[in-house]
């Protein structure tokens, strides 16, 4: 019996028994910003409309507040949360939302800012066998899928006490056998003793340090603080770590941590930022990587800059460099930009969605969606852009040059975690619960 005929018989048997075969396009969402770390999913169809009950497959109550985006691998969803003073990792079954296990990782939860975040802000990551979690307290841990602790470490003890105004919200990036972290922080004082952050590479199975490098800057006061996350750029034979914070964006060798390039004109005055230097300027949004570009958001009144990784990207990069393709005056203060089909989408904190051409930075549209504070990063899936306001209203916009709101869905619960898609299901985590949504 040939393979094709066997496959047809199996499919017919599954249909006859009422089984639902996994769709061929299904994919996991293993870490912050997804399987390609770019905020995009290849899945279709994905639900466009929902309510607290319509198209909701299940709703799982959370023990407390958390802004961490969930991750999914197969039939497992992992999410971190506050539980009173404790900080916990929770595993849910994706078929029905039932809790499989809950582990206290550490304690000492603190609200980062009134109603905006807490120590359960960094997102977990997984390779399908292990789960890594980091909390703003500085505790980093590894668990297996059964909830057994593999290792745990306190980064305060290893790399210096974390000193950042609203908590270390940066999410480590998982790449191959390693975790990469950026620890950019420091006391809000002047002086050479407080002008250095660190970039760190760890072995994922042991937590051992592979390398740690200093990242000096001239940043002062609150500029020393970064809430952004590192990302690995990987395309067309190029691979490097992108680190964002303390007035600059840098590229680093994955092998040694050596700084390869630095864009250092982000806090004015400069060609890309004509505003006066702002001592309260600090990065929250992270760069978007992909399609030959690194899109660099900044903060408050700062710019967004696009650099071409296929140009002469080495050493000091400025607004005059060949690699600098364009810059615009507006920047998303919190949300990470997303690149899709030759366009860049930038979600601003006030709910306005800006679309510009990837190649030129030319504005395509700049439209208001929903008048609420927005702290999530957009998801692109099924030809649509998904994002939620802090008040619980989730907007779905048609991807492309023509601005069109397809739906506005109100869950009525505060949301600061970004929406994700895995294996045909849209997942949204509010302060109160995790929702699984399917059309």
C-alpha positions in Angstrom: 0.0 0.0 0.0 1.6 3.3 -1.0 1.9 6.3 1.3 -0.7 8.4 -0.5 -3.3 5.8 -0.4 -2.6 5.1 3.3 -2.9 8.8 4.0 -6.3 9.0 2.3 -7.6 6.0 4.3 -6.4 7.5 7.5 -8.1 10.9 6.7 -11.3 9.1 5.8 -11.3 7.1 9.0 -10.7 10.2 11.1 -13.6 12.0 9.4 -15.9 9.0 9.9 -15.1 8.9 13.6 -15.5 12.6 14.0 -11.9 13.3 14.8 -10.4 16.7 14.0 -7.1 16.4 12.3 -4.5 19.1 13.1 -4.4 21.7 10.3 -1.3 21.6 8.2 -0.7 25.3 8.8 -0.8 25.1 12.6 2.3 26.4 14.4 3.4 27.0 17.9 4.0 30.4 19.5 7.1 29.6 21.5 8.2 33.0 22.8 7.6 36.7 22.9 6.7 37.9 19.4 6.2 34.4 18.1 7.9 31.7 16.1 9.9 34.1 13.9 10.1 36.8 16.7 8.4 39.3 14.4 4.8 39.4 15.7 3.5 37.5 12.6 1.5 34.3 12.2 1.1 32.3 9.0 -2.2 30.8 10.2 -5.6 31.1 8.6 -8.5 31.4 9.3 -8.3 33.4 12.6 -11.3 34.8 14.4 -12.3 38.4 13.6 -15.1 38.9 16.0 -15.8 37.7 19.6 -17.2 38.8 22.9 -16.9 37.4 26.4 -18.9 34.4 25.2 -19.1 34.4 21.3 -16.4 32.4 19.7 -14.8 31.7 23.1 -13.7 28.1 23.4 -12.7 28.5 27.0 -11.8 31.1 29.6 -9.2 30.3 32.3 -9.2 32.5 35.4 -5.8 34.0 36.5 -4.8 34.3 40.1 -3.8 37.9 39.7 -2.5 40.6 37.4 0.2 40.1 34.8 1.2 41.7 31.5 3.3 38.7 30.2 2.1 37.4 26.9 1.3 33.6 27.0 3.2 31.0 24.9 1.9 27.8 23.3 3.6 24.5 22.3 1.3 21.7 21.2 -1.4 21.1 23.8 0.3 23.3 26.4 -0.1 27.0 27.2 2.3 28.6 29.6 1.7 32.0 31.3 3.2 33.8 34.3 1.2 35.8 36.8 1.2 37.5 40.1 -0.6 35.5 42.9 -0.7 38.0 45.8 3.0 38.5 46.7 4.0 35.3 44.8 5.1 35.1 41.2 4.0 31.9 39.5 4.3 29.9 36.2 1.0 28.2 35.1 0.5 25.5 32.6 -2.9 25.1 30.9 -4.3 22.5 28.6 -5.1 24.2 25.3 -8.1 21.9 24.5 -10.2 23.0 27.5 -8.2 25.6 29.5 -7.9 23.4 32.5 -4.9 24.1 34.8 -2.3 21.3 34.7 0.0 22.7 37.2 1.1 25.9 39.0 4.6 26.6 40.4 5.7 29.4 42.6 9.0 30.7 41.2 9.7 33.5 43.5 8.0 36.2 45.6 8.2 39.9 46.0 5.7 41.1 43.4 5.5 44.8 43.1 3.3 47.0 40.9 5.6 48.8 38.5 3.2 51.7 38.0 -0.3 52.2 39.1 -2.5 49.9 37.0 0.2 49.5 34.3 2.3 46.5 35.2 3.9 44.4 37.9 6.7 41.9 38.3 5.0 39.4 36.0 5.7 41.5 32.9 8.5 39.6 31.0 7.1 36.7 28.9 8.1 33.1 29.1 9.7 31.0 26.3 9.9 27.3 25.4 11.7 24.9 23.1 9.0 22.2 23.4 10.7 20.4 26.3 11.6 23.2 28.8 10.1 26.6 29.8 12.1 29.6 30.8 10.6 32.4 33.0 12.0 35.7 34.1 10.5 38.1 36.6 11.2 41.8 37.2 12.6 40.9 40.5 15.6 39.5 38.7 14.8 35.8 39.1 15.3 33.6 36.0 14.3 29.9 36.1 13.9 26.8 33.9 11.2 24.1 34.2 10.3 21.0 32.3 6.8 20.4 30.9 5.8 18.5 34.0 6.6 21.5 36.2 9.8 20.2 37.6 12.4 23.0 38.3 15.6 22.4 36.4 17.5 25.4 37.6 16.9 28.9 39.1 19.2 31.9 39.5 19.0 35.5 40.8 20.6 37.9 38.3 21.0 40.5 41.0 23.6 38.2 42.6 25.4 37.3 39.4 25.5 40.5 37.4 24.9 43.3 39.9 21.8 44.6 41.6 19.0 45.6 39.2 18.2 49.3 39.7 15.4 50.4 37.4 12.5 52.7 38.1 9.6 50.5 37.1 11.1 47.0 37.2 13.2 45.0 34.7 10.5 44.2 32.1 12.9 43.0 29.4 12.1 39.5 28.1 15.1 37.2 27.4 15.3 35.8 23.8 15.7 32.1 23.2 17.9 31.1 20.2 19.1 27.6 19.7 20.8 26.4 22.9 21.1 29.8 24.5 19.3 32.6 26.2 20.3 36.2 25.6 19.5 39.0 28.0 20.0 42.7 28.1 20.3 44.3 31.6 20.4 48.0 31.0 19.7 50.0 34.1 21.4 52.1 36.8 20.9 54.8 39.4 19.6 58.1 38.2 22.8 59.9 39.0 25.7 61.2 36.9 29.1 59.7 36.9 31.3 57.1 35.2 30.4 54.4 37.8 26.8 54.3 36.5 27.1 54.4 32.8 27.3 50.7 31.9 24.8 48.0 31.2 25.4 44.3 30.5 24.5 41.9 27.7 24.6 38.3 28.7 24.5 34.9 27.0 23.5 31.8 29.1 23.4 28.1 28.4 19.7 27.3 28.4 19.9 23.9 30.1 22.2 24.8 33.0 21.9 28.6 33.3 25.7 28.8 33.1 27.2 32.1 31.7 28.7 31.7 28.2 29.7 35.3 28.1 28.8 38.7 29.6 29.9 42.0 28.1 29.7 45.5 29.3 27.6 48.0 27.2 28.9 51.5 28.0 26.9 54.6 27.1 26.8 58.3 27.9 23.2 58.0 29.1 22.3 59.8 32.3 19.4 60.0 34.7 16.3 58.0 33.5 17.9 57.4 30.1 19.9 54.6 31.7 16.7 52.6 32.1 15.5 50.3 29.3 12.4 48.2 29.3 13.0 46.8 25.8 13.9 43.3 24.9 16.7 41.9 22.8 16.1 40.2 19.5 18.2 38.0 17.1 18.3 39.2 13.5 18.6 36.1 11.3 18.2 36.3 7.6 20.2 35.9 4.4 23.2 34.5 6.2 23.3 37.3 8.8 22.8 36.7 12.5 23.4 39.1 15.3 21.8 40.2 18.5 20.0 43.6 18.6 20.1 45.4 22.0 18.1 48.6 22.6 18.5 51.0 25.5 20.4 53.9 27.1 20.1 56.3 24.1 21.4 53.8 21.5 20.8 50.6 19.7 23.6 48.1 19.2 24.3 44.9 17.2 26.4 42.2 18.9 28.1 39.0 17.8 26.2 35.9 19.0 29.5 34.1 19.5 31.4 36.6 21.6 29.1 39.4 22.5 31.4 41.9 20.7 29.7 45.1 19.6 29.4 45.1 15.8 27.6 48.4 15.3 26.0 51.2 17.3 23.3 53.7 16.3 23.9 56.5 18.8 21.9 59.5 17.7 18.6 58.6 19.2 18.3 61.2 21.9 18.7 64.6 20.2 19.9 66.9 19.0 21.0 65.1 15.8 19.9 64.7 12.2 17.3 62.0 13.2 16.2 63.7 16.4 16.1 67.5 16.3 14.6 67.7 19.8 16.8 68.8 22.8 18.4 66.0 24.8 15.8 64.7 27.3 17.1 63.2 30.5 13.8 61.3 31.0 14.1 59.6 27.6 14.0 55.8 28.1 13.1 52.9 25.8 10.1 50.7 26.4 9.3 49.5 22.8 11.8 47.1 21.2 13.1 47.2 17.7 11.3 45.2 14.9 13.7 42.9 13.0 13.1 41.3 9.6 13.0 41.7 5.8 16.5 43.2 5.7 15.7 46.0 8.2 15.9 46.9 11.9 13.1 49.3 12.7 14.1 51.3 15.8 11.5 53.0 17.9 12.5 55.4 20.6 10.5 57.3 23.3 8.2 60.2 23.9 9.0 62.9 21.3 11.8 60.9 19.7 11.9 59.4 16.1 11.6 56.0 14.5 14.6 55.0 12.4 15.0 52.3 9.8 18.4 50.8 9.2 19.3 48.5 6.3 21.3 45.4 7.5 22.5 44.7 4.0 24.3 48.1 3.7 27.5 49.0 5.4 26.3 48.2 8.9 29.5 48.4 11.0 31.0 50.7 13.7 29.2 53.9 14.5 26.0 54.4 12.5 24.4 57.9 12.3 21.7 59.6 10.4 24.3 60.3 7.6 25.3 56.6 7.3 24.5 54.6 4.2 22.7 52.0 6.3 20.2 54.7 7.6 17.3 54.4 5.1 14.7 56.7 6.7 13.5 58.3 9.9 10.2 59.7 10.9 9.2 62.0 13.8 6.6 59.7 15.4 7.4 56.7 17.5 5.4 54.1 19.4 6.4 54.6 23.0 5.3 51.1 24.1 4.3 48.9 21.3 6.8 47.1 19.0 6.4 47.9 15.3 5.6 45.0 13.0 6.8 44.5 9.4 4.5 42.9 6.9 4.3 42.8 3.1 6.5 45.9 2.5 4.8 47.9 5.2 5.5 48.9 8.8 2.7 49.2 11.3 3.3 51.4 14.4 0.7 51.3 17.1 0.8 54.5 19.3 -0.1 54.6 22.9 -3.3 56.7 22.2 -4.7 54.0 19.8 -3.6 55.6 16.6 -2.3 53.2 14.0 0.4 54.5 11.6 1.4 52.7 8.4 4.5 53.5 6.4 6.4 52.0 3.5 9.2 49.8 4.6 11.5 50.8 1.8 11.0 54.6 2.1 9.3 55.5 5.3 6.6 57.3 3.3 3.4 57.5 5.3 0.5 55.4 3.9 -2.0 56.3 6.7 -2.2 57.5 10.3 -5.6 56.8 11.7 -7.3 56.5 15.1 -8.7 53.2 16.1 -9.9 53.2 19.7 -9.5 56.0 22.2 -7.8 54.2 25.1 -4.3 53.6 26.3 -2.6 50.9 24.3 0.3 48.9 25.7 0.3 45.8 23.6 2.2 45.0 20.5 0.3 44.2 17.3 -0.2 40.7 15.9 -0.4 40.2 12.1 -2.4 37.1 11.1 -4.8 36.0 8.4 -4.4 39.3 6.5 -5.4 41.3 9.6 -3.8 43.3 12.4 -4.9 42.6 16.0 -4.3 44.7 19.1 -6.1 45.5 22.4 -6.6 48.6 24.5 -6.0 48.6 28.2 -9.8 48.9 28.7 -10.3 45.5 27.0 -11.4 46.7 23.6 -9.6 44.7 20.9 -9.5 46.1 17.4 -9.0 44.1 14.2 -7.8 46.1 11.2 -7.4 44.9 7.6 -3.7 44.6 6.6 -2.7 46.6 3.6 -2.6 50.2 2.3 -6.3 50.9 2.7 -7.2 51.5 6.4 -10.3 49.6 7.4 -11.5 48.5 10.9 -13.0 45.1 10.5 -14.2 44.6 14.1 -14.1 46.1 17.6 -14.4 43.4 20.3 -14.9 44.4 24.0 -13.9 41.9 26.7 -14.4 44.4 29.4 -11.2 43.4 31.2 -7.9 45.3 31.4 -5.3 44.0 28.8 -1.6 44.8 28.6 -0.5 41.4 27.2 -0.2 41.1 23.4 -2.5 38.7 21.5 -1.1 35.6 20.0 -2.1 32.8 17.5 -1.2 29.2 17.8 -2.6 26.1 16.1 -5.7 27.9 14.8 -6.6 29.6 18.1 -6.3 33.3 19.1 -5.3 33.7 22.7 -5.8 36.9 24.7 -4.6 37.3 28.3 -6.4 40.0 30.4 -5.6 40.8 34.0 -8.5 38.4 34.9 -8.2 35.5 32.6 -6.8 33.8 29.5 -9.3 33.5 26.6 -9.1 30.9 23.7 -10.9 32.2 20.7 -11.8 30.3 17.5 -14.1 31.1 14.6 
